[in-house]
Amino acid sequence: MQESMTIGELAARSGVAASALRYYERLGLIRAGRTSGNQRRYERAELRRVAFIRVAQQVGVSLEEIRAALDGLPDSRTPSAKDWERLSGAWRSRLDERIRLLTKLRDDLDGCIGCGCLSLQRCKLYNPGDVLGAQGPGARLMLPPAPPA
């Protein structure tokens, strides 16, 4: 049997707060055994699952989608390099779109701040009478609509 880790050890090794690890466990993203004193013990393989979760979140994948991906693995095993390649390929277009939108936002923001006037006649952020508010929350003039998830 592999040597197990306490929640503090897993937190230190993964760089994820113990509170987040407990949350991941409640969501079924990671698993812990229990000692006779009811203390959590994590197998070393959970460290890879936590790394998988963190990277997927950085790409913009929701915890719900991450859980679905992990649940889709045979016997709920830890993702392998081949699993990551397959899943990250599916998430690549999302990352490319985020990069495109962030680049556009950066460039538009530079232009807005660069003019120095923040003129209400020319500013891309100006929305007189909040005419776009009926379309829902979020920026409407600077960013194109988000692609469907």
N, C-alpha and C positions, 0 to 999 in steps of 0.2 A: 504494500500500500504506500502511496505517496505521502510525503510529509505534508501536513496541513498547516495553514496559517490562521492566525487570529484576524479579526477585522482590522485591528490596528496595523498588523504587518501587511495585510493586503492594501490598506490605504496608503501606507508608506511606500510600498513597492510600485503601486499603480499611479500615485499622485492624485487619487480621487478621495474626497472626504468620506469618512466612515458613514456619515448621514446619507450621502449619495449611494453608497454601497448597500445600505439597508433599503433604500428606496428601490434600487435595481433588483434587489432580492424580492421585495414585495410585488414588483411587476413581473417577476419570473424570468428576468434577464440573466441572473446569476443564481447559483445554488450554494447553500451552506449546509453542512452537517451540524450536529449538535453534540456537545459533550454531555456526560452524565449531569453536569452542573448547568446545562442548558446554554452554554456559551457557543457562539458560532465558530465553526472551523471550515475554512475554504481549502479545497484542493488546489494545487498549483495551476491546474488547467484554467481555473477561474480568472487568473491573471490575464491570460490571453483573451478571454471573453470580455473582460473590462477594457482592455486595449482596443478590441474590435468595436465596442460600444462608443468609446471616446472618439475614435477616428471617424466612425459613421456619423456621429453627431456633428463633428466639425465640417463634414461635407453637407450637412443640412438635413440628414435623415432623422425622422422623428423616432422617439423611443418605441412607439407602436409599430412602426415599420421594422425597426431593429428586432423587436420581439418576434415579429412574423418571420423574419429572415432566420433567426436562431431556431425558432420552432420548426422551420422547414428542413433543418439538418437531421439526418438519420440519428435516432436515439438521443436527440438533443445534445449531440457531441459538441465539443469546442470547434470553432471554425478553423479549417486548415488554410494553407496558402492558396490552394485551388478554389476553396469556397470564397475566400476574399476576392480572388481574381474575378470570379463569376459575379458576385454581388456588387463589387465596386464598378465593374463594367456597366451594370444597370444604373448605377448612381452617377456615372461620369457626366452624362448630359445635364443632370441637375447642377453639378459643380460648374460645368462650363457656362451654364445660364447665369448662375450666381456671379461668376467672374465677370461676365459681360455686363450685368446690371450694376455691379459695384464699380466697374470701370466707367460706365456712363454716368453714374452718380458722382463719382470723383471729378470727372471732366466738367460736368454741368455745375457742380458746386464751385470748382475753381473759377469758372467763368462768372458766376454770380458774385462771389466774393471779390474776384479780380476787378470788377467794374467799379467797386468802391462806393456806389451810390445806393444800391439796393432799391432802385427806383420802382415804384408801384406800377408805373406804366410799362416797364420792360422786364420786370422780375418774373422768372418762371415759377416762383413760389406763390405769387399773388393770386388770390381767388376771391374777387369782390362778391360780397353777398353770399359767400359759401355756396355757390351754384353747384359745385361738385360734391357737396356733402351728401346729397341724396344717393350717390353712387356707392356709398359705404366708406369705411375708414381707410386711411393710408393715403400716400401721395398719389395724385392723379396727373399732374402736369409734367413732372420730371421723369417718371418711370412709366414704361409701357405696362399693360396689365400682366399680372403674373400668369405663367402657363399653368394649366390645370395639373393638379397633383396626381 
